[in-house]
């Protein structure tokens, strides 16, 4: 069964407004300096965040270079990124300081990442995937840098959709222990609004997170779930990682969040697979496919249109349900490493 769905554009991104003017740069590639005191690992995280801004369909990106001095501070006409101790008086875990002129044009932005808290790197344990960390309490440094650089690009916190300017810790692609922050469709739409469109590019992806509610103006996210044969939400259990019970021969409808951060409406084919572990690959057992026609304005979370049935030949045990975007590799995308994700574990009876 193939379902076709065209999603309308729905603006949700929030451009920062100061003194009645929207914030913006008069260049599409502002230069930032990585502080000379940053460690090689910290510089690597900054490089990863920089590269993620190339995987979206606006004309805007960051040009991050090594600093030519030993100091990083505000009001010095330099855009800087520094990992540093905030001390007892520091403003939480991270901070982006944006300075503009009377017309809203951004003149300087500085990002400070607090080294007094635990940054865990890109790879995190399964439990950490699901644990919702409070804002500024450590976690994934690359996802946090995307959040802060989003402020530097001219955007405020956003609470209405799944997006990196909400809880950036849960705006990630996850396949086994590989947890990657990313720009996503909502911020990409905002960047196109301010800086123009990079025409003719495709960028499709999926996530096992979805919007939950707005908390203090920022989106809080939760894990996607599973619906039973009557399309009733199922119990995910009480563990940090959700696990659902599937009976062989019955029909189920997993949820997934889909995004099109490309320059125009795009066809997306989605394969649902059964895996013996949480690392989703082309070698996993395909259970069903759906097809969508996605606009590029907002994320889309929904249950599968085509029901999944576990074959009777599958032995009872613990498995994982995952998805593969563009499983036939028919679309040339800006990133190909975000097309396979696991959704959750299942116990097959």
C-alpha positions in Angstrom: 0.0 0.0 0.0 1.3 3.4 -1.0 0.1 6.6 0.7 0.6 10.0 -0.9 0.5 13.1 1.3 1.3 16.7 0.4 2.1 18.8 3.5 1.5 22.5 3.2 4.1 25.1 4.3 3.6 26.2 7.9 6.0 28.8 9.2 7.1 28.1 12.8 10.6 29.5 13.0 11.0 32.6 15.1 13.3 35.3 13.7 14.8 37.4 16.6 13.4 40.9 16.6 15.3 43.7 18.4 14.0 47.3 18.5 11.3 46.4 15.9 13.8 45.0 13.4 14.5 41.4 12.4 18.1 40.2 13.1 20.1 39.3 10.0 23.6 39.3 8.6 24.6 41.3 5.6 26.6 38.3 4.5 25.6 34.7 3.9 28.8 33.2 5.3 29.9 35.1 8.5 33.4 34.1 9.7 33.7 32.8 13.3 36.9 32.0 15.2 37.4 28.9 17.3 39.2 30.0 20.4 42.8 29.0 20.6 42.2 27.5 24.1 39.7 25.0 22.7 41.0 21.4 22.9 41.3 19.3 19.7 38.1 17.4 20.7 36.2 20.7 21.2 37.5 22.0 17.9 36.2 18.7 16.3 32.8 19.3 17.7 32.8 22.8 16.3 33.8 21.5 12.9 31.0 19.0 13.0 28.4 21.7 13.8 29.8 23.9 11.0 29.4 21.0 8.5 25.8 20.5 9.5 24.9 24.0 8.2 25.9 22.8 4.7 23.2 20.1 4.9 20.2 22.5 4.4 18.8 24.4 1.5 19.5 28.0 2.2 22.5 30.1 1.0 23.7 30.6 4.5 26.5 28.8 6.3 29.2 29.5 8.8 32.9 29.9 8.0 34.8 28.8 11.2 38.6 29.3 11.4 41.2 29.0 14.1 41.6 32.1 16.2 44.7 34.3 15.7 44.9 35.4 19.4 44.6 34.0 22.9 41.4 35.8 24.0 37.7 35.4 23.4 35.3 38.1 24.5 32.3 40.1 23.6 32.2 43.6 22.1 35.5 43.1 20.2 34.2 43.0 16.6 35.0 39.3 16.3 32.6 36.3 16.2 34.0 33.6 18.5 33.3 30.2 19.8 34.9 29.2 23.1 34.7 26.3 25.5 35.4 27.8 28.9 34.5 27.6 32.6 31.5 29.8 33.6 32.4 29.6 37.3 29.8 30.0 40.0 28.2 33.0 38.4 27.9 31.6 34.9 24.6 31.7 32.9 23.9 27.9 32.8 25.5 25.6 30.3 25.8 27.6 27.1 25.3 31.1 25.9 25.1 32.9 22.5 25.6 36.7 22.7 24.2 38.5 19.6 25.0 42.2 19.0 23.2 44.2 16.3 22.8 47.7 15.0 19.8 50.0 14.8 18.5 48.2 11.7 18.7 44.7 13.1 21.9 43.8 11.2 24.0 41.4 13.3 27.5 42.9 13.9 28.9 40.2 16.3 27.9 36.9 17.8 29.9 34.9 20.4 29.1 31.4 21.6 30.4 30.1 25.0 30.2 26.5 26.0 30.5 25.8 29.7 33.3 23.3 30.5 32.0 22.9 34.1 29.4 20.5 32.8 29.6 17.1 31.1 29.8 17.1 27.3 29.5 13.5 26.2 30.3 13.7 22.5 28.2 12.4 19.7 28.1 8.7 20.8 25.8 8.2 23.8 24.3 5.1 25.5 20.8 3.9 24.7 19.6 5.2 28.0 21.1 8.6 27.3 19.2 8.7 24.0 15.9 8.8 25.9 16.9 10.8 29.0 15.7 14.4 28.6 18.5 16.6 29.8 17.6 20.0 31.1 18.7 22.9 28.9 22.4 23.7 29.6 23.0 20.5 31.5 25.6 19.0 29.2 24.9 16.2 26.8 25.5 16.3 23.1 27.9 19.2 22.3 27.2 19.2 18.5 23.5 19.4 18.9 24.0 22.2 21.4 26.3 24.1 19.1 23.6 23.9 16.3 21.2 25.4 18.8 23.5 28.3 19.7 24.6 28.9 16.1 20.9 29.1 15.2 20.7 32.1 17.6 23.8 33.5 15.8 22.0 33.2 12.5 19.2 35.4 13.7 16.7 33.1 15.3 14.9 33.0 18.7 13.7 29.9 20.6 10.8 28.1 19.0 8.1 26.2 20.9 5.5 25.1 18.3 7.2 22.4 16.3 10.0 19.8 16.6 13.2 21.9 16.0 16.8 22.6 17.2 15.8 25.9 18.7 13.8 24.0 21.3 15.4 21.3 23.2 18.4 20.7 21.0 19.5 17.6 22.9 16.5 15.7 21.5 16.7 17.1 18.0 18.9 14.3 16.7 19.2 11.4 14.3 20.0 8.1 16.1 21.2 4.8 14.8 22.7 2.6 17.5 25.2 4.7 19.4 25.5 7.3 16.7 23.6 10.3 17.8 23.8 13.4 15.5 22.4 16.8 15.9 21.3 18.6 12.8 19.7 21.8 11.4 16.4 20.3 10.3 13.5 21.5 8.2 12.2 24.3 10.5 15.5 26.2 10.9 16.3 25.5 7.2 13.0 27.2 6.3 14.0 30.2 8.4 17.4 30.4 6.9 15.9 30.4 3.4 13.5 33.2 4.5 16.4 35.4 5.7 19.2 34.5 3.2 17.7 32.9 0.1 17.3 29.4 -1.3 20.0 27.0 -2.6 18.0 25.7 -5.5 17.9 22.1 -6.8 19.1 20.3 -3.6 17.4 17.5 -1.7 17.8 16.6 2.0 15.4 14.0 3.5 15.6 12.5 6.9 13.8 10.7 9.8 13.9 10.9 13.6 12.5 8.9 16.5 11.7 12.2 18.3 8.6 14.4 17.9 7.2 17.6 19.3 5.6 17.3 22.7 4.8 20.7 24.1 6.1 24.2 24.5 8.0 24.8 27.7 8.9 28.4 28.4 8.8 29.2 24.7 11.0 26.3 23.7 9.8 23.0 22.2 10.1 20.0 24.4 10.3 16.7 22.5 9.3 13.1 23.2 9.9 9.7 21.6 7.6 8.5 18.9 5.3 5.6 19.7 3.4 2.7 18.3 -0.3 2.2 17.5 -2.1 -1.2 17.7 -4.4 -2.6 15.0 -7.2 -0.3 16.1 -4.7 2.7 15.9 -4.7 3.1 19.7 -1.4 4.2 21.3 0.4 1.3 22.9 2.2 1.2 26.3 5.9 1.9 25.8 6.8 0.4 29.2 8.5 2.2 32.1 12.2 2.0 31.0 14.3 4.9 29.6 14.0 3.2 26.2 10.5 2.4 25.0 9.7 -1.2 24.2 6.4 -2.5 22.7 5.0 -5.9 22.5 4.1 -7.2 19.0 2.2 -10.4 18.4 3.1 -12.2 15.2 0.3 -12.0 12.6 -1.2 -8.8 14.0 -1.0 -5.3 12.5 0.8 -2.4 14.0 1.5 1.2 13.0 4.8 2.8 14.2 5.2 6.6 14.4 8.1 8.4 12.8 9.0 12.1 12.3 9.9 12.9 8.6 11.7 16.1 7.4 12.4 17.6 4.0 15.1 20.3 4.4 15.6 20.5 0.6 14.8 23.4 -1.7 11.4 22.2 -2.8 8.7 19.6 -2.4 10.1 16.1 -2.6 9.0 12.5 -2.9 10.0 10.4 0.1 9.9 6.6 0.2 10.1 5.1 3.7 10.9 1.4 4.4 10.0 0.0 7.8 12.4 -2.8 8.9 12.8 -5.4 11.7 16.3 -5.7 13.1 18.0 -7.9 15.6 19.7 -4.9 17.1 19.4 -1.1 17.1 21.7 -0.6 14.2 19.6 -0.3 11.1 21.1 -1.4 7.8 20.0 -2.5 4.3 20.4 -6.1 5.5 17.5 -5.9 8.0 14.1 -7.5 7.2 11.8 -5.1 5.4 8.2 -5.2 6.6 6.4 -2.5 4.7 6.8 0.8 2.7 5.1 4.1 2.6 5.5 6.9 0.1 5.0 10.6 0.8 5.2 13.9 -1.0 6.6 16.3 1.5 6.8 20.1 1.5 9.9 21.7 2.9 8.3 24.0 5.6 7.7 21.9 8.7 8.4 18.5 10.3 5.8 15.8 9.9 5.1 13.1 12.6 2.5 10.4 11.8 1.9 6.7 12.2 2.6 4.4 9.3 -0.1 4.3 6.6 0.8 0.7 5.8 0.5 -1.6 8.7 3.4 -3.7 9.9 2.9 -7.5 10.4 5.6 -9.6 12.0 5.8 -12.9 10.0 5.1 -16.2 11.8 8.6 -17.3 10.8 10.2 -14.8 13.2 11.3 -16.3 16.4 10.0 -14.8 19.7 12.5 -12.4 21.3 13.7 -8.8 21.5 14.1 -6.9 18.2 14.1 -3.3 17.0 11.8 -1.5 14.5 13.6 1.0 12.3 13.2 3.0 9.1 15.2 3.6 6.0 14.6 6.8 4.1 15.1 6.5 0.3 15.9 2.8 0.6 16.7 2.4 -3.1 19.1 5.4 -3.1 17.2 7.1 -5.8 17.6 10.6 -4.4 20.9 12.4 -4.3 21.0 14.2 -1.0 23.2 16.6 0.9 23.6 14.0 3.6 23.2 10.3 3.3 24.2 9.3 6.8 20.8 10.3 8.4 18.6 8.0 6.3 18.6 5.0 8.7 17.4 5.2 12.3 16.0 2.9 14.9 12.6 3.8 16.3 12.3 1.6 19.4 12.7 -2.0 20.7 9.9 -4.6 20.4 9.3 -7.9 22.2 7.9 -10.3 19.6 5.5 -13.0 21.0 
